């Protein structure tokens, strides 16, 4: 419910008729990563006891699959919201690079979500699934020298290189997050 409420605030807080691509990128690069932290951080919360994890993992559908389905659902929801925002921009008369904006808006939730999943996978603390992406977002806002991994890709005029780098990193983080290691069970 919080995520939906935050998404509904986008047209209120930000202009739906931007005049430049940089101005159009503000909701997707500042606000959507914040929404993504809430959306992806909570996919690990319901099963926090060892007994609950053991019961779920004894069933044909393992906990890893449940996490992956929750991740996919959150990513799909945020992608639809971002696509709707791009459609709103399409109706404006400004000359915007909508392809670049759309790709950027779709990669941000994947990158933040995969960072949250990796944080949880490596530490097994749900609080870190919120804390590490939040700290990274704050770092991106306050420290401009993160290069292609800065979430403010379009606002920092990085273009496609930043988007592709974040996409590759997000996919790698997901592979690591949902890979079962021999010595450490997925729990």
Secondary structure as GFF3:
##gff-version 3
##sequence-region A 1 187
A	DSSP	alpha_helix	2	13	.	.	.	ID=ss1
A	DSSP	alpha_helix	21	26	.	.	.	ID=ss2
A	DSSP	pi_helix	27	31	.	.	.	ID=ss3
A	DSSP	alpha_helix	32	41	.	.	.	ID=ss4
A	DSSP	three_ten_helix	42	44	.	.	.	ID=ss5
A	DSSP	alpha_helix	50	57	.	.	.	ID=ss6
A	DSSP	alpha_helix	63	91	.	.	.	ID=ss7
A	DSSP	alpha_helix	98	123	.	.	.	ID=ss8
A	DSSP	alpha_helix	126	142	.	.	.	ID=ss9
A	DSSP	three_ten_helix	147	149	.	.	.	ID=ss10
A	DSSP	alpha_helix	160	177	.	.	.	ID=ss11
###
